[in-house]
Amino acid sequence: MLENKARFVEEVCRDELVVSDRKKTELLAELKLAGYDLFPKDPADVNAEEENGEDDGEEMEDDDTTDAELAKGYEYLLGMKIWSLT
């Protein structure tokens, strides 16, 4: 998780990843495409992943992942203060 956070901050600082003035849907799709790992906060989400045979902390590779699921999984990145920059 810390490696993902550091990479996220570095990419934002180098203007490789733009977080301000963008639709959240676009940003979520870009984070998924860039290979950032999903870390859902909700214990129910973690339990559901374990039941489906997914390891804790691994990126969900399901192409049908909804924006809501992505938003929950990327909250550890988007919840940082950098997300609120305009």
Backbone torsions as a table, in degrees:
resi	resn	phi	psi	omega
1	MET	NA	-42.8	-179.3
2	LEU	-64.8	-36.4	177.0
3	GLU	-63.3	-40.3	178.1
4	ASN	-65.1	-41.1	178.8
5	LYS	-63.1	-44.9	-179.8
6	ALA	-63.1	-43.8	179.2
7	ARG	-63.0	-40.9	178.6
8	PHE	-60.1	-48.9	-179.2
9	VAL	-63.3	-44.1	179.7
10	GLU	-61.5	-43.6	-179.2
11	GLU	-66.8	-36.0	177.5
12	VAL	-67.8	-42.8	-179.5
13	CYS	-65.2	-33.5	179.1
14	ARG	-87.0	5.4	-178.6
15	ASP	61.5	24.9	175.6
16	GLU	-84.3	-23.0	178.7
17	LEU	-131.0	119.9	-179.3
18	VAL	-101.6	124.4	-179.3
19	VAL	-107.8	-22.0	-177.5
20	SER	-90.7	150.6	177.9
21	ASP	56.6	40.8	177.4
22	ARG	-132.5	154.2	173.8
23	LYS	-70.7	139.7	-178.3
24	LYS	-61.5	-35.3	179.8
25	THR	-60.1	-44.0	178.5
26	GLU	-62.9	-44.6	-178.3
27	LEU	-64.3	-42.7	178.3
28	LEU	-60.9	-42.8	179.0
29	ALA	-64.4	-39.7	179.6
30	GLU	-67.1	-39.7	177.8
31	LEU	-63.0	-41.6	178.9
32	LYS	-64.6	-44.6	179.9
33	LEU	-63.7	-35.8	-179.4
34	ALA	-75.9	-6.3	174.8
35	GLY	86.8	20.6	175.8
36	TYR	-70.2	138.8	-179.8
37	ASP	-75.7	146.5	175.4
38	LEU	-91.6	132.9	176.0
39	PHE	-131.4	85.9	-179.8
40	PRO	-66.1	140.8	179.9
41	LYS	-78.2	-38.0	-173.2
42	ASP	-67.4	121.0	179.4
43	PRO	-57.5	-29.6	178.1
44	ALA	-64.6	-36.8	177.9
45	ASP	-66.5	-39.9	179.6
46	VAL	-66.1	-43.4	178.8
47	ASN	-63.3	-38.6	179.0
48	ALA	-65.2	-38.9	178.6
49	GLU	-65.2	-42.2	-180.0
50	GLU	-64.3	-38.2	178.6
51	GLU	-66.1	-30.4	179.8
52	ASN	-84.9	2.4	177.7
53	GLY	86.0	12.1	179.2
54	GLU	-90.4	141.7	178.9
55	ASP	-77.1	148.8	178.7
56	ASP	-63.4	126.1	177.4
57	GLY	91.8	-9.0	178.4
58	GLU	-78.9	150.6	179.3
59	GLU	-68.1	136.6	176.3
60	MET	-76.4	125.6	-175.8
61	GLU	-100.5	9.4	-178.7
62	ASP	-73.7	123.6	-178.9
63	ASP	-70.8	-15.4	-178.5
64	ASP	-91.8	15.5	179.9
65	THR	-63.2	126.9	-177.5
66	THR	-79.8	163.9	177.5
67	ASP	-61.2	-36.0	179.8
68	ALA	-64.7	-42.1	178.3
69	GLU	-66.0	-41.2	177.5
70	LEU	-63.6	-42.7	-179.6
71	ALA	-61.0	-41.6	177.9
72	LYS	-65.6	-42.7	-177.7
73	GLY	-70.3	-28.8	-179.2
74	TYR	-102.0	12.1	179.9
75	GLU	-59.6	-32.5	179.9
76	TYR	-64.6	-23.1	175.6
77	LEU	-93.7	-50.3	-174.6
78	LEU	-73.9	-15.9	178.2
79	GLY	-82.2	-10.4	177.5
80	MET	-69.4	155.1	-176.9
81	LYS	-57.5	-25.1	-178.8
82	ILE	-61.8	-26.8	-180.0
83	TRP	-62.5	-30.1	-175.7
84	SER	-87.6	3.1	177.7
85	LEU	-66.6	139.7	177.6
86	THR	-131.3	NA	NA
